[in-house]
Amino acid sequence: LHLPEDVALAVRANVAVITTLSAQIAIVEKRLQEKVTTHADYALLTTVPGIGQTLATVIVLETGTIERFASAGNFASYARCVDSQRMSNGKKKSEGNTRNGNPYLCWAFIEAANFAMHFSAEARQFYERKKARTNSVVARKALAHKLARACFHMLKERKPFDVNRCFA
């Protein structure tokens, strides 16, 4: 490219910074992967369709010990996979505390739902059934909620993912 001398210098400086940061990120990711792969929960989470290395790492590190959650509903709520509503006498009063919970777990389960739709026929069928009644955003969130509940039970019982138990 025939760029002015100052612009070419700035581009070379930016490329050098990107190269250095990429090398440092690779070192950190390698170290993180070495530490997380020895974790028993990591191996269980990778059995879920849609959850690979990156999402399993995020879920393991952001969840901590699963024993701190009393039920699957509490875990799904912490992962922001449920609606935040205030009810009184069967009537909706408002939506409060929408930012309570862990945004990284929310992201991880939404991404897992997106991938699960591609890799699991049962997940895709569940999504399509929900989407026919509501819309695609609500259906995707419902699938993320289902995966969050499944992950809670897997981690609590130390058993791998069972598609029949999840989508039956």
N, C-alpha and C positions, 0 to 999 in steps of 0.2 A: 504494500500500500504506500502510496506517495503522500505521506502525512507530513505536516510541518514538524520541524525538529523538536519543539517543545511537547507537542502532542505525542510523538513517538516515544519520547523519554517517559512521559506519564504512563503510557500503555505498558512499556517495559517494567516500570516500577509496580504497576498493578499486577502484572503477570507474576513477578517475583513474590509479591505478597501472597497471592493466591496459591502459588506452588508451595511456599513455606507453610501456610495454614493447612493445606491439604495433607502435607506430610505429618504435621502434628496431630491432625484429626485422625489420621490412619493409626498412629501410635496409640492414642487414647482409646479408639474403638477396639483395637486388638487387645489391649489390657482389660478393657471392660468385658469383652467376650470371653477371655480366659477366666475371669472371676465369676461370671454369671453362668457359664455352661456347667460348672460343678454343682450348681444349685439344683436340688431335686424338683422344685416347682417349675423350673425352666423346661426340663424334659417333658413334664406333664402338659404344659401349655403349648408346646410345639406339636402336640397331637391334635389340636383343634384345627379344623379347616379354616384357613384365612389368617392364622397366627403363625408367623415365621419367626426368624431370629430377632429382628428388630422389635416387633410388637411384643414378643415374649419377654424380651429384656425390659422394655418399658413397664409391662404389667408386673413383673417380678419386683422390680426396684420401687415402683410407686405403691404397690400394695403392702409390702412389708409382710408381717406374719398374718396369715388368714384368721388366726384365732382371735384377733382383735375385733372381728365382726361377728355379731350374734346370729345373724341370719343372712340368707342370700339377698333378701330385700335391702338390708342395711348396706351390703357390699354394692349392690346395683345403684343405690342412692348415692353412695360415696363416689361411684364412677360416673355420676351424672347421667344415668341411663333411665331415669324415671322423671315424670313431671313433678314440678314443685307447685302444689296448690294448697290453699287453706280452705278447709271445708267446715261448715257449721250447720247442723241440722240438715245435712244432705244437700246443702247449697254451696256453690263455689263463691267464696268471698274475695279472693285475690290470688295472685301468684307471687309468692315471696321466696326469698333465699335461692334465687335461680343460680347464683354463683357459688353456692355451697358445694363442696366436694372437690374432686381432683380433676382439673381440666386435661391433664395428660392421659389419665385413664379413660376419660371420655373420648379423646381423640383416638386412643389405641383401640377401643372397642368399636368405634364407628369405622375405622379402617379395617378392622377384622371382619366386620359385617360386609363391607364392600368386597373384600377378597373372598369371603365365604360364599357370596352369591355366585362367584365365578368357579369355585372349586368344589362346591358341594351341591348336588341336585336337591337334597332335602332342604338346605338353607334357601336355595333359589325358589323352591316351591312355597316355603313359608313366607318369603318376601312377596311373591306374586299374589298369594292369598290375602295378605294384609294390604297390599297396594290396591287390590280390587275394591276394598272397602273404604280406604282412606286416600292417602296420597303417598308419593314415593319417599318423602322425608320422614313421615311418621312410620312407614313400613321399615325403613332402614334403621330408625331408632329402636323399633320393636325387636328387630333382629339383633341389634347390639345389646339390648337388654337381655335377650334370651342367651346370648353368648356369655354375658357377664355372670348370669346366674349359673350357667353350666360350669364356668371357670371356678366359681366359688365352690360348688359341690365337688369338682375334681380335686381342688387343692385341699379341701377339708377332709375328703375321704381317701386321698392319695391314689386315685384311680384314673386311668387315661380316659380320653373323650369317648363317649358312646353316643353315636348319632341317633340311635333309636330312642334312647332315654331323653335326649335333648329335644327332638322334633316329633316325638310320638304324641 
